[in-house]
Amino acid sequence: MALSPAMSNLSKIDPDIARVVENEERRLRENIVLIASENYASAAVLAATGSVLTNKYAEGYPGRRYYAGTENVDVAESIAIDRAKELFGAEHVNVQPHSGSQANMAAYFAALKPGDRVLGMSLDHGGHLTHGSPVNFSGKLFEFGHYGVDSESEQLDYDAVARVAGEFKPKLIVCGYTAYPRTIDFARFRQIADEVGAFLLADIAHIAGLVVGGAHPSPVEHSDIVTTTTHKTLRGPRGAMALTKSDLARKYDSAVFPNMQGGPMMHSVAAKAIAFKEAAQPEFKDYAQSIVQNAQALSASLAAGGLRIVSGGTDNHLMLVDVRPLGLTGKEAEAALHAAGIVANKNTIPNDPESPFVTSGVRIGTPAVTSRKMSASDMETVAGFILDSIKAADNESALASIKDSVSKFASQFYVPGLDDA
Ligand SMILES: *Cc1c(COP(=O)(O)O)cnc(C)c1O
């Protein structure tokens, strides 16, 4: 397979890296990508990401820069900010955080002092590293308490969260997760935050695309700060952004620069602007609805095939699949799926008896396959491949033959970034 046009010159200049890109383009075409946090950015987003805007230093904000020659990148950042305000209905937007983790770091610095108390979801119930893991800056710089899901329903119990908040008295509450398959009641979180006088941070890194597409309620009116990545369901370049109420706007901006970052990545900021334009199109609403429909179709087929779906189903783009009913650990299931050309990650399930390196579950998401225009009926085929691979986990030749079928199936579908170039 030849390199995509944008990359074809690279094979003359650096064949080693050209081969890496070419192999990755092939992998993205022939595999079924079910990593819940991944997606396929458009050719337009890739073009901006690979543009000369990467050359420019622009510390500061549009109109208030510490470098000369920013007249062009100022336009890009202003467009990105205006489009994001419109898209999310936000008062103030910062499009400079390099990643979701950094968007959260800036949120903590804007609202808190080191040592302050923060309440988030525990990591083994779906929280992110930046929600107070002891190996992450968040757990080192702030005093975190944690809430989890109910052990019966495996869903959030808001009264229980309110009780934990009342006892712990955090200065900030984090909602929004990495591995939670259900709708989040942001209005209820606002109530809980108000009861204890805490700020509310909604980290919608995973579901931002569903929010702007109308497939999940928006946290914007209920939250003091909303952070999100731009490369997950939002389908933009690798990076992040934050939406703040105007009283925290200046604090957030200075928490990003000069507190945490130097120059923004202007190629990425421009690509974010493009992604916001794409997400404002009517087709993106259809995309967001289809992600959820596909997740529900896939989880129903997997359950019918004997796997257990944590919390009994999904309202969003992902599901947690308990693979123990078919006799595997999450680690074994991940390896079997990978051998069959299906990419999903092992994941702890609530109250998992296994360690995070082994786990009892697999996290499966539909944003990427939905970008390839797979439909709910295609999800039955995908579920069949998943079930066959898990059942053939110790049979190398069976997995190789499933991989052939997966590759033939997946290669029929559109690949954003390559087929729109
Ligand atoms: C992915 C994710 C992040 C971090 O994003 P990075 O860009 O990988 O740093 C933060 N919060 C949540 C809930 C996430 O899922």
The ligand as an SDF file (V2000), in Angstrom:
LIG
                    3D

 15 15  0  0  0  0  0  0  0  0999 V2000
   -8.0020   11.0200   28.2100 C   0  0  0  0  0  0  0  0  0  0  0  0
   -8.3830   11.6960   29.4630 C   0  0  0  0  0  0  0  0  0  0  0  0
   -7.6210   12.7430   29.9960 C   0  0  0  0  0  0  0  0  0  0  0  0
   -6.2070   13.0720   29.5590 C   0  0  0  0  0  0  0  0  0  0  0  0
   -5.9290   13.3030   28.2870 O   0  0  0  0  0  0  0  0  0  0  0  0
   -4.4180   13.2540   27.7390 P   0  0  0  0  0  0  0  0  0  0  0  0
   -4.5420   14.0990   26.5030 O   0  0  0  0  0  0  0  0  0  0  0  0
   -4.1090   11.8260   27.4930 O   0  0  0  0  0  0  0  0  0  0  0  0
   -3.5240   13.8670   28.7590 O   0  0  0  0  0  0  0  0  0  0  0  0
   -8.1160   13.4380   31.0970 C   0  0  0  0  0  0  0  0  0  0  0  0
   -9.2830   13.1140   31.6400 N   0  0  0  0  0  0  0  0  0  0  0  0
  -10.0420   12.0950   31.1810 C   0  0  0  0  0  0  0  0  0  0  0  0
  -11.3400   11.7850   31.8480 C   0  0  0  0  0  0  0  0  0  0  0  0
   -9.6050   11.3420   30.0850 C   0  0  0  0  0  0  0  0  0  0  0  0
  -10.3290   10.3030   29.6700 O   0  0  0  0  0  0  0  0  0  0  0  0
  1  2  1  0
  2  3  1  0
  2 14  2  0
  3  4  1  0
  3 10  2  0
  4  5  1  0
  5  6  1  0
  6  7  2  0
  6  8  1  0
  6  9  1  0
 10 11  1  0
 11 12  2  0
 12 13  1  0
 12 14  1  0
 14 15  1  0
M  END
$$$$
